Amino acid sequence: MLDFNFYNPTQIVFGQNRLNELDQLIPQDAKVMIVYGGGSAKRFGTIAKVVEGLGKREVVEFGGVEANPQFETLVKATDLAKSEKVDFLLAVGGGSVMDGTKFIALAMHYEKDAQDILMHGFGGVPATKATDLGCVVTLPATGSESNMGAVITFNEQKYPVMSALTFPKFSFLDPDFTKTLPKEQVANGVADAFVHVVEQYITLPINAKVQDRMSEGILQTLLEVGPVTYNDNEDIEARKNFMWSATTALNGFIGVGVAHDWATHMIGHEMTASYGIAHGRTLAIILPYLLRERKDKKREKLLQYAERVWNLKEGTVDEKIDKAIDKTEEFFNSLDIVTNLTHYGIDDKGIDQIVGNMEKMGLTALSETQDLGLDIVKKILISAK
């Protein structure tokens, strides 16, 4: 196991009918800006419940954060928050709203041009202050409710934004708030969480036993409850387990002391930026083909995945690995996620565009071993046609 530091200060408030506790978690004299996405948060009464939970505090609202939060929209939100002298930010929504709120929290105090926040990648934004923020989760998927990361879209490119200052102070996880989600968003959320785990787990064998066993447990849980949540709005226990799986998939714990491979994410980001395909869906499209292409590089962990997650005991090593990858793709297909590029209108020209955009972003040495170049990216995309 590699050396590591672990830090996660986010308080999780998990369960049904707990929004009345919101009043206890924000300073009484705080002026709060609620940040949300489309009209569904208003239409289904979620914003009204949040406002009620805030008690007598002064509240400002900013809606319209996109499914892939746009820099220009977030600058408008930042300007509003500054002009209104907001003290606390409250994200109500899924990963995009939470990510956008993290950007606003930084931009409110950033001395340079806000665009500079996007230019530091995974190295971390050199910020010294951010406005405190909390989250009310309505779409489990990204784990943004309990980590310091965000992804922001600017000029049709997606930029990671990382800062320890943007860990939410708290996050409410109430499965009832997810019951109005369209089935497609549930499927995307399950796929997103599943791939988050895989990219921290199917890498190099480093003998991190706790992280491996936890990763395997989350994957098995998603395999079990993902389809139930997708097909049954009323199964609250399945929905609770789905929500907690999405949070633990990317709250930092399973990723400490192990190698990471975010190549699927980097390719998927460019597919979303260029074609507007939902983020979780892009991951489900790419992952099986990436695993097939990198089978020799990931052989030991793929075998572990096959045996421990899929309980494949019969056959040769190659047979077990191939079957595990096939079953992974079948799992995504069972959620009605089509896993080929042609279905989404991406042809050879589109593949070249995705590869070209990755080159512009400097994404030329990916994977846990940094030997996945653009030639291999192109092979993966061609195989996914």
Secondary structure, DSSP 8 states (H G I E B T S, - for coil): ----------EEEESSS-GGGGGGTS-TT--EEEEE-STHHHHTTHHHHHHHHTTTS-EEEE----SS-BHHHHHHHHHHHHHTT--EEEEEESHHHHHHHHHHHHHTT-SS-GGGGGGGGGG----S---EEEEEESS-SS-GGGSSEEEEEETTEEEEEE-GGGS-SEEEE-GGGGTTS-HHHHHHHHHHHHHHHHHHHSS-----HHHHHHHHHHHHHHHHHHHHHHH-TT-HHHHHHHHHHHHHHSSSTTTTTS----HHHHHHHHHHHHH---HHHHHHHHHHHHHHHTTTTTHHHHHHHHHHTS---SS-HHHHHHHHHHHHHHHHHHTT----SGGGT--HHHHHHHHHHHHHTT--SBSTTS-B-HHHHHHHHHHT-
